[in-house]
Amino acid sequence: MDVSRYHYADSISIDRSPADLYAMVSDVGRVGDLSPVCQSGAWDDASHAGEVGAWFTGHNAIGDFGWDTRCQVVAATPGSRFTFINHGPDGNVELVRWSYTLEAEGAGTKVTESWDISKDKQAFFLKYHKIGQQTATSMSKTLDRLAEITENAGA
């Protein structure tokens, strides 16, 4: 079975520190600046923003179709990794794990964004096989925008 549609990762090298880039990718309020799909995000409880266990809602749109996703942070290591799980619109079904991994690379940072579909939800996503292709395109655009924002305008 081809499992490539259930995992995708892309990387980019950016001339900024891991700390600067972590500040950007872990700020869900700025996700709309980066992503062509996720238009905005908001922490459920701002006093726990960015902490492991914190929940946020992402507002997404493709064309005229919009939807919300409930997400929970599962890894938050400043300068190293920010990972959250999309639990669907109601927050009760673990669907997709998104992660940003930051590795020092010379004077800059290698940023890897990855997307993994929960094993028990792969059959659901198989029905929508274009999601993987769209994710690859969106991920590339997100990383390019991250580089543009952080290198030209500051984090």
C-alpha positions as CSV (number, residue, x, y, z in Angstrom):
1,M,0.0,0.0,0.0
2,D,1.3,3.5,-0.9
3,V,1.4,5.4,2.4
4,S,3.0,8.5,1.0
5,R,-0.3,10.3,1.0
6,Y,-0.5,9.9,4.8
7,H,2.8,11.7,5.5
8,Y,4.4,14.6,3.9
9,A,7.3,16.8,4.9
10,D,9.1,19.7,3.3
11,S,12.1,21.8,4.4
12,I,13.6,25.2,3.8
13,S,16.7,26.9,5.0
14,I,16.2,30.4,6.4
15,D,18.7,33.0,7.5
16,R,17.2,33.4,11.0
17,S,17.8,31.8,14.3
18,P,15.8,28.8,15.5
19,A,14.4,31.0,18.3
20,D,13.1,33.7,15.9
21,L,11.5,31.0,13.7
22,Y,10.0,29.2,16.6
23,A,8.4,32.4,17.7
24,M,6.7,32.7,14.3
25,V,5.5,29.1,13.8
26,S,4.2,28.7,17.4
27,D,2.2,32.0,17.2
28,V,-1.2,30.6,16.0
29,G,-2.5,34.1,15.8
30,R,-0.2,34.7,12.9
31,V,-0.9,31.5,11.0
32,G,-2.9,33.5,8.4
33,D,0.3,35.4,7.5
34,L,1.9,32.1,6.5
35,S,-0.7,29.5,5.3
36,P,-2.7,29.7,2.1
37,V,-5.4,27.5,3.8
38,C,-5.5,28.3,7.5
39,Q,-6.7,31.9,7.6
40,S,-6.4,32.6,11.3
41,G,-6.1,30.9,14.7
42,A,-6.9,31.8,18.3
43,W,-5.9,30.2,21.6
44,D,-8.8,29.0,23.7
45,D,-7.1,30.2,26.9
46,A,-4.5,32.9,26.2
47,S,-2.8,32.3,29.6
48,H,-1.7,28.9,28.3
49,A,-0.8,30.0,24.7
50,G,1.9,27.8,23.2
51,E,2.1,25.3,26.1
52,V,1.8,21.5,25.7
53,G,-1.8,20.7,26.2
54,A,-3.1,24.1,25.1
55,W,-6.0,24.2,22.6
56,F,-6.7,26.5,19.8
57,T,-9.1,26.9,16.9
58,G,-7.9,27.3,13.3
59,H,-10.1,29.0,10.8
60,N,-9.5,27.5,7.3
61,A,-10.7,28.3,3.8
62,I,-10.3,26.9,0.3
63,G,-12.1,29.1,-2.1
64,D,-15.6,29.7,-0.8
65,F,-15.5,26.6,1.5
66,G,-14.5,27.4,5.1
67,W,-14.3,25.3,8.2
68,D,-12.8,25.4,11.7
69,T,-10.5,22.8,13.3
70,R,-9.8,22.3,17.0
71,C,-6.2,21.7,17.7
72,Q,-4.1,20.8,20.7
73,V,-0.4,21.4,21.2
74,V,1.6,18.2,21.9
75,A,5.2,19.4,21.7
76,A,6.5,22.9,22.4
77,T,10.3,23.1,22.7
78,P,11.3,26.7,22.0
79,G,13.9,26.9,19.2
80,S,13.4,23.2,18.4
81,R,9.9,21.8,17.8
82,F,6.3,22.9,17.7
83,T,3.7,20.2,17.1
84,F,-0.1,20.1,17.3
85,I,-2.8,17.7,16.5
86,N,-5.9,18.7,14.5
87,H,-8.9,17.1,16.3
88,G,-11.5,18.0,13.7
89,P,-14.2,20.6,13.9
90,D,-15.6,19.3,17.2
91,G,-12.3,18.5,18.9
92,N,-13.1,14.9,19.4
93,V,-11.3,13.0,16.6
94,E,-7.5,12.9,16.2
95,L,-7.0,13.5,12.5
96,V,-3.7,15.0,11.6
97,R,-0.4,15.8,13.3
98,W,1.3,19.0,12.1
99,S,4.9,19.7,13.2
100,Y,7.6,22.2,12.7
101,T,11.2,21.1,13.5
102,L,13.9,23.6,13.7
103,E,17.6,22.7,13.3
104,A,20.5,25.1,13.5
105,E,22.3,25.2,10.1
106,G,25.3,27.5,10.0
107,A,24.1,31.0,10.7
108,G,20.5,30.1,9.9
109,T,18.0,27.3,10.5
110,K,16.6,24.4,8.6
111,V,12.8,24.4,9.1
112,T,10.9,21.2,8.4
113,E,7.1,21.2,8.3
114,S,5.5,17.8,8.4
115,W,1.9,16.4,8.2
116,D,0.9,12.9,9.3
117,I,-2.6,11.5,9.2
118,S,-3.7,9.4,12.1
119,K,-3.4,5.7,11.2
120,D,-7.1,5.0,12.0
121,K,-8.2,7.9,9.8
122,Q,-6.3,7.0,6.7
123,A,-9.3,5.3,5.1
124,F,-11.3,8.5,5.5
125,F,-8.5,10.6,3.8
126,L,-8.1,8.0,1.1
127,K,-11.6,9.0,-0.1
128,Y,-10.1,12.5,-0.6
129,H,-6.8,11.6,-2.2
130,K,-6.2,15.1,-3.5
131,I,-5.7,16.3,0.1
132,G,-2.1,15.0,0.0
133,Q,-1.3,16.8,-3.2
134,Q,-2.9,20.1,-2.0
135,T,-1.1,19.8,1.4
136,A,2.3,19.5,-0.5
137,T,1.5,22.6,-2.4
138,S,0.3,24.5,0.6
139,M,3.2,23.4,2.7
140,S,5.7,24.7,0.2
141,K,3.9,28.1,0.1
142,T,3.8,28.3,3.9
143,L,7.5,27.7,4.2
144,D,8.3,30.2,1.4
145,R,6.1,32.8,3.2
146,L,7.9,32.0,6.5
147,A,11.2,32.7,4.9
148,E,9.9,35.9,3.2
149,I,8.4,37.3,6.4
150,T,11.3,36.5,8.8
151,E,14.1,37.4,6.5
152,N,12.7,40.6,5.1
153,A,10.5,42.0,7.8
154,G,11.7,40.3,11.0
155,A,9.9,37.8,13.1
